[in-house]
Amino acid sequence: MFAVTILGNNSALPAYDRHPTAQIVTIGDQLLLIDCGEGTQMQLSRYKVRRGKLNHIFISHLHGDHYFGLIGLITSMGLLGREQPLYLYAPSGLDAIIELQLKVAATTLPFELVFHPLEKETVLVDTSKFSVSCFATQHRIPCWGFLVREKKSPRKIDTHKLKSFEIPTGFYPALKAGEDYTHPDGSIIYNHQVTVTNAAPRSYAYCADTIYDERLAEVTREVDLLYHESTYLKEMEDRAAERFHSTTVQAATIALKANARRLLLGHFSSKYEQLNDYLSEAITIFPNTQLAIEGVTFRILNAT
């Protein structure tokens, strides 16, 4: 499964039972946490997320509504007996903050906390199943977005066709890569005889806090699901610019220019109790828009 579960969707101030930013990305058997606002570990419990499967945490920037829940989550993991390493990707400075918090509490973690500073646009995680890269957004302080890409072989083995060809299992990876198989007697089994085209790899882009920046449309081009902060409604465009945030219409415009398949709006201002206007404004520009509602899991589906 490839999906995004919303744990927190509000901006700086918790309000109307909305919490600061946090999301879980599920990709296969891995869980990735993107941002960790206040109350994240309570939301993990509320929505029954198995934190033992969480090995990678990505923090976009060092405004409190994106990381104030982190020290509580980390120390709880230690109390629960975690032993495997935890990998943290964040702007420089967060490592010193965590070290100080642990020091004054005389706390020693029973697992290794591996810190990777975000310093340039690069690939952060690269496995056989997926990759995660980071890209810069334009905010008041250094801030990063994240792009999660699924990996798939270009071909998929058709097990029904395969049975009569006596191809050794050790050659299956080569079949998935598109190669033909040559039997010891010289006869050739052509790839198309035993494989079919695989579904295209899926992708998710997380555009953290940012002013309207058309470069993000290039970075996130043709992603299957695009999350873009939309702190304000269109009427507050000037305030959004002053505070280096975006509006509904600006987020939808980025999705349109990126040719994204679907858009998620989040990071809602506590100025607004109701969220219906966020959706109604955005869909005038980009119809396939949804609100990042807490507790909802958004599956990232293959194109049809």
N, C-alpha and C positions, 0 to 999 in steps of 0.2 A: 504494500500500500504506500502511496505517496499522498500526504495530506498535511494540512495546517490546522492546528487547534488553537483557538484564541483564548488566552488566559486573562489578558488585560487589554483594553482598547481605549482607555482615556489618556489625556495628556497629563500635565503636572499634578493637578489636584484630583484625588479620588472623589467621585461625586455620583449620585443617583445609582449606587451599587455598581458603578463602573470603576475599574482598577487601572493603575498605570500599566504601561506597555509590557507585554510578555506573550510569546508564542511558542508552541511546540511544533516542530516539523517532524513528521514520521516518514521515514523512507526505508522501506524494507523492515528489518528488525532493529533499526537504529532510531533513536530519538535525539533531536537537536533542539536546544533552547536558544531562542533569539530574544535578547533583552530580558531583564529580570527586575521589573519594577517592584515597588513595595507590595507585599502580600502574595508574591508569586508562589511560594511554597504552600500557602493555604489554598490557592487556586489549583495547584497540582493535586492536592488531596481531594478537593471538592470535585474535580472532574476525573478522579481515579487514574491519573497518569502514573505509570510505573517509573519512578525516578531512578531505579536501579539500572534501567536501560539508557539512562542519560549520561553520555560520555563527552559531549562537546557543547560548550556554552559560548555564545557570540554576543558581545555587548557593543552596541553601535557607537555610543558616546557617553561621556561622563556627566550628563545631567541626571539628577537623582531619580527621576521617574523612569529611568531606563536601567538602573543598577542597584537601587537601595535595598532590593530584596535579596541580593546575592549572598551577603555574608551569612544571613540566616539560613539560606538554602545549603550553603557549603558546610556550615557547622552541623546542621541537622544530618547531612549525609554522613558526617563523621560519627555522630551519636548512634546512627543506625548501622554502623559497622562496615561502611564502605571500605574496600581495599584496593580496587582497581584505580588506575590514574584517572584524573578528571582534567580535560583540556579546555583552557580558557583563552579566548581570543578577544582582545579589547585594546583600546588606546593605552599608551604608556601612562603610568601613574596609578592605574587601578591595582597593580601588583603591590605597590607600596602601601596603598590604603588597606588592602586585605591583610598584609603583613602586620601593620600597626594594630588593626582590630584584633587579630589573633594574639598578638603579643600582650596587649593590655588585659586581655581576658585569660592569659596564661593557658591558651588552647593550642594543642598540637594535633594536627589532623592525622588520622591513621592511614591516609592515602596520599599519593603524590598529586599536587596541584601544579600542572604544567602550564605556564603562562606564555602566550605568544603575542607580542605587541603588534598592533596594527599600524604599519608605517608606510605602506605603499599598496597599490592595487595589485593583487596577486592571488594565486590559489592557496588556500589555507589548509584544506583537507582534500586528499585525493585517494580514493579507494577504488576497488574493482567495481563497486556498485554505484557510487556517486562522487561528486566533487562539490566543494564549497569555495567560492572566491569572494573577495571583497572589492568594493568600489567606493570612491569618495562621494559624499553628498555635501551640499553647501549649507552649512548651519553656522551658528555663532561660535562654536568651538569645533575642533576636528570631529568628524562624524562619518560613519561608514554604513553602506548598505551591503547586503549579502545576496549572492546568487547561488542557488542550489540546483545542480544539474544531475539528472539521472544518467547512468551509463547503461547501454544495451548493445549487444552484438547486432550487426546489421541484418543477420539472417536468423531464423528460428527453425529448429529441427522439427520436422513432421514425423512423429514416432510411428504413425501408421505406414508411411511410405518406406521408412527406414528398415523395417523388419526383414525384407527379402533381399537386402543388398550386402549383408555380412560385412558391415563396416565396423572396425574396432572402436570401442568407446573412447580410446585415447585420441582418436582423430576428430571427435565431436567439436572441440573448440575451433579447429580449423574449418569445419563445415559452417559453424556460426559466423566465421569471418569471411565466408564466401568462397572457400577453396573447393576444388573438385577432388575426388578420391580416386587413386589409381590402385587397382588390385595387383597382387603379385604376378598374375598372369598377363598384365598389361591392359586389361579392360578398364575403362574409365566410367565412374559414376559421376555424372555432372551434378553440380550443386543444386540446380533447380529441380532435380529429380527427388531430392530428399529434404528440401527446406522451403520455407515460405518467408516472405518479407516480414521482418519484425516490426512491431509498433515503434514509432519514433520516440526517442528519449524525451521525458517530460522535464519541465523546469519551473522554478519558483524564484521570484525576485522580491526582496524586501527593501523598499526604499525608506530608510529611516528619516528622521527630521531633516527637512530641507526647504529652502526657498525654491520657487519654480525654476527648474533647470532643464532645458531641453536636451542637454547632454545625456540625461538619464534615460531618455527614449532610445538612444543608441546603445547604451550599456545593456538595457533590458529588452532589446529588440526580439519580438516574437516569442516571449515567454508565455507559458501556459497560464500562469497565475501571477499577477503583479499586485503586491501590496504597496500602497503609496499613502503616506500620511496626508490627512486632510483636516487639519486642526480647525479651520474656520469655514463658514459658508461664504458664498461669493461676495456678499455685502461687506465682509471684513477683509477685503483684499489688501488694503493699505496696512492694516494691523499685521496681517500675515507677513507682508514684506518687511515690516519693521522688526518682527520677531524671528525672521528667517524660517517661516513655516509656509505651508501651502493651503490653498482652498480646494473645495470640491471640484470646481470647474478646472482648476490647474492640474489636479491629480488626474482627472478624466482626460484632459488634453494630452498629458504624457502617455497614458495608456493608448490613446488613439494613435499618436505619432509612433509609438513603439510597435504598433500592430499586435498588442497583447491579446490573448484569447479572453481573459477575464480579469476584472479589477476588484480588489478589496480596498475599501476605505477604512481608515482607523485613526487613532490618536486624536480623539474628539475633545474639543474644548469643554470644560465644565461650565462654560457660559450657556450651553444648550442642554436642556433636560431631555427633550425629544430629538430623535435622530432622523425622522422621516424626511426632513428637508435636505439632509445630506444626500440621500439617495435620489430624490426627485431632481435635484440640481445636476448631479453627475450623469444621470442617464440621458439627459438631453444632449450630452457630448459623446458619451460612451455607454450604449445601452446595456452591455453585459457587465453591470456593476453590482456588487453586493456590499453590505455593511459587515465589518468584522465584529460580529456579536459574540460576547463572551460565552464560552461553553460550546460553541458551534465548531464542528470539524468540517473543513472545506476540502473535499477530495480533489486531487489534481488528476484529471482524466486524459486519456489519449484523444487526440483529434479524431473526429469522425468524418 
